């Protein structure tokens, strides 16, 4: 995954912070349009390397907080076994309003 995802993300989306542990990843995007674009690119990249995103564990999640009160289908997610996580950016991440999340597995 280091080459297939980590290095690829650094090259293709240097402005999108992300976290990955094994085959779980969270990618932070500035808005829903960017999140959908990044998610589609990640899905394509995983196919290129013989992997695929898990359809039941992949979603764009809205970062709802005191200033972001919009409605969205997903406002929480599970990452590394921690269920019902709420996306709460730190003060340094206040511009981040979406997170594309996914679990990658073999095809």
C-alpha positions in Angstrom: 0.0 0.0 0.0 3.0 2.3 0.4 3.4 2.6 -3.3 -0.1 1.9 -4.4 -1.7 4.5 -2.2 0.7 6.5 0.0 3.1 7.7 -2.7 0.3 8.0 -5.3 -1.7 10.2 -3.0 1.3 12.4 -2.3 1.8 12.9 -6.1 -1.8 13.2 -7.2 -3.4 15.0 -4.3 -0.7 16.9 -2.3 -3.3 19.3 -0.9 -5.4 16.5 0.7 -4.3 15.4 4.1 -5.0 11.7 4.7 -4.4 8.9 7.2 -4.0 5.2 6.5 -3.5 2.1 8.6 -3.2 -1.1 6.7 -6.2 -1.1 4.3 -8.3 1.6 6.1 -7.9 5.2 5.0 -9.5 8.7 5.6 -8.8 11.5 3.1 -9.7 15.1 4.0 -11.0 17.3 1.2 -12.1 20.9 1.0 -15.6 20.3 -0.3 -17.9 17.6 -1.7 -17.0 18.1 -5.3 -13.3 17.6 -4.4 -14.2 14.6 -2.2 -16.2 12.9 -5.0 -13.3 13.6 -7.5 -10.7 12.2 -5.1 -12.8 9.1 -4.3 -13.3 8.3 -8.0 -9.6 8.7 -8.6 -8.8 6.4 -5.6 -11.2 3.8 -6.8 -9.6 3.9 -10.3 -6.1 3.7 -8.7 -7.1 0.7 -6.6 -8.4 -1.1 -9.7 -5.1 -0.4 -11.5 -3.2 -2.3 -8.7 -5.7 -5.1 -8.5 -7.6 -3.9 -5.4 -11.0 -2.4 -4.9 -12.8 -0.2 -2.4 -15.3 -1.9 -0.2 -18.7 -0.5 -1.3 -20.3 -0.8 2.1 -17.4 0.9 3.9 -16.7 3.7 1.5 -18.4 7.1 1.6 -18.0 10.8 1.6 -18.6 12.0 5.1 -19.7 15.6 5.9 -17.7 17.3 8.7 -20.5 18.7 10.7 -19.6 21.1 13.5 -20.7 24.4 15.1 -20.1 26.3 11.8 -20.9 23.6 9.3 -24.6 22.7 9.9 -25.5 21.3 6.5 -27.2 18.0 6.0 -25.6 15.1 4.3 -26.2 11.4 4.0 -23.1 10.5 6.1 -21.9 12.5 9.1 -20.0 9.8 11.0 -17.9 6.8 10.1 -16.0 3.8 11.5 -12.2 4.0 11.4 -9.9 1.3 12.9 -12.8 -0.3 14.7 -13.9 3.0 16.3 -17.6 3.3 15.4 -19.7 6.4 15.1 -16.7 8.8 14.7 -17.7 12.4 14.2 -15.5 14.4 11.9 -14.4 17.3 14.1 -11.5 19.2 12.5 -8.9 20.9 14.7 -8.4 24.6 14.5 -5.6 24.0 11.9 -8.1 22.1 9.8 -11.1 24.4 9.8 -11.2 24.6 6.0 -11.7 20.8 5.7 -15.3 20.1 5.3 -15.4 16.6 3.8 -13.7 13.3 4.2 -13.6 10.5 1.7 -13.3 7.3 3.6 -12.7 3.9 2.3 -11.6 0.4 3.1 -9.4 -1.1 0.4 -9.3 -4.9 -0.2 -8.3 -7.4 -2.8 -10.3 -7.7 -5.9 
